[in-house]
């Protein structure tokens, strides 16, 4: 027989959970949620998929290149998809629904980049960067969102970059695409309802990480590492998982200095110019030699900001 104090304890606990749910809304639930990660075969995307899978939630990866059997993450299902192709996204979505379940968490992580002067970028490289980095998020959100709204449960997680707030020289297309993702996140957030007034339904979360520790960044110079330390992909992925477990929404900028970058956009240009000179941001890409390689049946590239060698 349960004692009276125990009954009181569980009653109070239950009421607090109900009150928390009214304010916070839904959180990640391994029994209810199905997570989809674009560009999840390598880099940050792979780390995100692995950490989601470790929680016990169902995970699907959409990537133009699927890993070998030896490189696959246990309990993660892979779907070959060119996320920059609207029809491919629609077909892949149907496959995921039929195989894994109706997605409730969408992590738009796929991205590519080239480190070239704008005058040296080909029109195909510009077009491909915008198609993969930006248009893919429009395509996936348009396809995934209606089902989330029907279920009155969902999360749209956008992997942006600090370079969306302050973009270096020789990274124009990438910086422009990341700045556009920040605007997309803001717009879709308020289309779904003001966060403070709509605790339930579909939530949005923007992640803006700085430079990460991966082999591809060896040729990218970073000044003032004591202010702008390089991030471990595992740390960024863990921050995303914890945010969803706590029901967070809004923006997360990593590391701490990134929270001040938007302020520079409101300052007079001489101050911004001085900050750029001191930080060395515009010199950072001069040794960056990796470029996108486009083929009819494949696409590989190097990523700056959210770390995926293949998207």
C-alpha positions in Angstrom: 0.0 0.0 0.0 1.3 3.4 -1.0 1.8 5.7 1.9 0.1 9.1 2.1 3.4 11.1 1.8 4.3 9.1 -1.3 0.9 9.8 -2.9 1.4 13.5 -2.2 4.9 13.5 -3.7 3.7 11.8 -6.9 0.7 14.1 -7.1 2.8 17.2 -6.8 5.3 15.8 -9.3 2.6 15.1 -11.8 1.2 18.6 -11.4 4.6 20.2 -11.9 5.1 18.2 -15.1 1.7 19.4 -16.4 2.6 23.0 -15.5 6.0 22.6 -17.2 4.4 21.2 -20.3 2.0 24.1 -20.6 4.9 26.6 -20.5 7.7 24.6 -22.4 5.6 22.5 -24.7 6.8 19.1 -26.0 10.3 17.8 -25.6 12.2 15.1 -27.4 10.5 11.7 -26.8 12.1 8.5 -27.9 8.7 6.8 -28.1 7.0 9.5 -30.2 9.7 11.2 -32.3 11.3 10.3 -35.6 14.4 12.4 -36.5 15.7 13.2 -40.0 19.1 14.6 -40.5 20.2 16.0 -43.9 23.8 15.6 -44.8 24.2 13.0 -42.0 26.7 10.7 -43.5 29.8 12.6 -42.4 31.0 15.5 -40.3 28.7 17.3 -37.9 25.7 15.6 -39.5 27.1 12.1 -38.7 27.7 13.2 -35.1 24.2 14.5 -34.8 22.7 11.3 -36.1 24.9 9.2 -33.8 23.9 11.1 -30.7 20.2 11.1 -31.5 20.4 7.3 -32.1 22.2 6.9 -28.8 19.1 8.3 -27.0 17.0 5.5 -28.5 15.0 7.7 -30.9 14.4 6.6 -34.5 16.9 8.3 -36.9 16.9 8.6 -40.7 19.7 10.3 -42.7 19.1 12.0 -46.1 22.4 12.3 -48.0 23.6 12.2 -51.6 26.3 9.7 -50.6 25.4 6.9 -48.2 28.2 5.4 -46.1 29.7 1.9 -46.5 28.2 -0.8 -44.3 31.3 -0.5 -42.0 30.8 3.2 -41.5 27.0 3.1 -40.9 25.8 4.1 -37.4 23.8 1.4 -35.7 20.1 2.0 -35.6 20.3 4.7 -38.2 18.6 4.2 -41.6 20.1 5.9 -44.7 18.3 7.2 -47.7 20.1 8.5 -50.8 18.8 11.9 -51.6 19.9 15.0 -53.4 18.4 17.5 -50.9 18.8 20.3 -53.5 16.3 18.5 -55.8 12.7 19.1 -54.9 11.4 15.8 -56.5 14.2 13.8 -54.8 13.1 15.2 -51.4 9.5 14.3 -52.0 10.4 10.7 -52.9 12.8 10.4 -50.0 10.2 11.7 -47.6 7.7 9.0 -48.7 10.3 6.3 -48.3 11.1 7.5 -44.7 7.4 7.6 -43.8 7.0 4.0 -45.1 10.1 2.6 -43.5 10.9 4.6 -40.3 7.7 6.6 -39.6 6.3 10.1 -39.9 9.2 12.5 -39.1 8.7 14.9 -36.2 12.2 16.4 -36.0 14.0 17.8 -39.1 17.6 18.8 -38.8 18.6 20.8 -41.9 22.4 20.3 -41.8 23.5 19.7 -45.4 25.9 22.3 -46.9 28.8 22.8 -49.3 31.3 25.6 -49.8 34.1 26.9 -51.9 36.9 29.2 -50.8 37.3 31.5 -53.8 37.1 35.1 -54.8 33.7 35.9 -56.3 35.3 36.8 -59.6 36.8 33.2 -59.6 33.6 31.4 -58.7 31.8 29.8 -61.7 28.1 30.4 -62.0 27.6 26.6 -61.5 29.5 26.8 -58.2 27.4 29.7 -57.0 24.2 28.0 -58.1 25.1 24.7 -56.5 26.0 26.3 -53.2 22.7 28.2 -52.9 20.8 25.1 -54.1 22.3 22.8 -51.4 22.7 25.2 -48.6 19.5 27.2 -48.9 16.9 25.9 -51.3 17.2 22.4 -49.8 15.8 23.8 -46.5 12.8 25.3 -48.3 12.2 22.0 -50.0 12.4 19.9 -46.8 10.4 22.3 -44.6 7.6 22.5 -47.2 7.4 18.7 -47.4 7.9 17.9 -43.7 5.9 20.7 -42.0 2.3 19.7 -43.0 2.6 16.3 -41.3 4.1 17.9 -38.1 1.2 20.4 -38.0 -1.3 17.5 -38.3 0.4 15.8 -35.4 0.7 19.1 -33.5 4.2 18.1 -32.7 7.5 18.9 -34.5 10.9 20.5 -34.4 12.6 22.3 -37.3 16.3 22.6 -36.5 18.4 24.8 -38.8 22.2 24.5 -38.8 23.4 28.0 -39.7 26.8 29.4 -39.0 28.4 32.4 -37.3 29.5 33.3 -40.8 25.9 34.2 -41.5 26.5 37.2 -39.2 30.0 38.1 -40.3 31.2 36.5 -43.5 34.9 36.5 -44.5 36.3 37.4 -47.9 36.4 34.5 -50.4 33.3 32.9 -48.9 30.5 35.0 -50.5 28.1 32.3 -51.7 28.4 30.3 -48.5 28.0 33.4 -46.2 25.1 34.6 -48.2 23.4 31.2 -48.0 23.9 31.1 -44.2 22.6 34.6 -43.7 19.5 33.6 -45.7 19.0 30.6 -43.4 19.0 32.9 -40.4 16.2 34.9 -42.1 14.4 31.8 -43.1 14.4 30.6 -39.5 13.1 33.9 -38.2 10.3 34.0 -40.8 9.1 30.4 -40.3 9.2 30.8 -36.6 6.7 33.6 -36.6 4.6 32.0 -39.3 4.1 29.2 -36.8 3.2 31.7 -34.0 5.1 33.9 -31.6 7.1 31.5 -29.4 6.1 33.1 -26.1 2.4 32.6 -27.0 2.6 29.2 -28.7 4.3 26.7 -26.5 2.7 23.8 -28.4 2.8 22.6 -32.0 5.9 22.9 -34.2 9.0 24.5 -32.7 12.0 26.0 -34.4 15.6 26.2 -33.3 18.6 27.8 -35.0 22.2 26.6 -34.3 25.0 28.9 -35.4 28.4 27.3 -34.7 31.9 28.7 -35.3 34.8 26.8 -36.7 35.0 23.1 -35.8 37.9 20.7 -35.3 38.0 18.6 -38.5 40.9 17.7 -40.8 39.4 19.8 -43.6 40.0 23.0 -41.6 43.8 22.5 -41.2 44.3 24.9 -44.1 42.0 27.6 -42.6 43.8 30.0 -40.4 42.2 31.1 -37.1 43.4 34.1 -35.2 42.7 34.7 -31.5 41.8 31.1 -30.6 41.5 32.1 -27.0 38.4 34.2 -28.0 37.2 32.0 -30.8 38.1 28.4 -29.9 37.6 25.6 -32.3 34.6 23.5 -31.5 34.4 19.7 -31.3 31.5 18.4 -33.5 30.5 16.1 -30.6 30.0 19.2 -28.4 27.9 20.9 -31.0 25.8 17.8 -31.5 25.4 17.3 -27.8 24.2 20.9 -27.4 21.5 20.3 -30.1 20.3 17.1 -28.4 20.1 18.7 -25.0 18.2 21.7 -26.4 15.5 19.4 -27.8 15.4 17.4 -24.6 14.7 20.6 -22.7 12.2 21.9 -25.3 14.3 24.9 -26.2 13.6 27.1 -29.2 15.1 30.3 -30.6 18.9 30.5 -31.3 22.0 28.9 -29.9 25.3 30.5 -30.9 28.6 28.6 -30.2 31.1 29.4 -28.8 30.2 32.3 -26.5 31.8 35.1 -28.6 29.3 34.4 -31.4 26.5 36.0 -29.3 28.2 39.4 -29.9 28.6 39.1 -33.7 25.1 40.5 -34.6 26.1 43.7 -32.7 28.8 44.5 -35.2 26.2 44.8 -38.0 24.7 47.7 -36.1 28.0 49.5 -35.6 29.6 52.2 -37.8 31.7 50.5 -40.6 35.1 51.7 -39.2 34.5 49.8 -36.0 33.5 46.7 -37.9 36.5 47.1 -40.2 38.8 47.3 -37.2 37.3 44.2 -35.7 37.7 42.3 -38.9 41.3 43.4 -39.2 42.2 42.5 -35.6 40.4 39.1 -35.8 42.0 38.2 -39.2 38.7 36.9 -40.5 39.4 38.1 -44.1 42.8 36.3 -44.2 41.5 33.0 -42.9 40.4 31.7 -46.3 43.6 32.5 -48.3 45.1 29.0 -47.7 41.7 27.2 -48.2 42.3 25.1 -51.3 39.3 22.8 -51.3 36.6 23.3 -53.9 33.3 21.8 -54.9 33.5 19.0 -57.5 30.4 18.6 -59.5 29.4 15.5 -61.5 26.2 14.3 -63.0 25.9 11.4 -60.5 27.8 12.8 -57.5 28.7 15.8 -55.5 31.5 16.2 -53.1 32.8 19.3 -51.4 34.3 20.8 -48.3 32.2 22.6 -45.8 33.1 25.7 -43.7 31.0 26.4 -40.6 29.0 23.2 -40.2 31.6 20.6 -41.2 30.5 18.1 -43.7 33.0 16.9 -46.3 30.1 15.3 -48.2 26.6 16.6 -47.6 
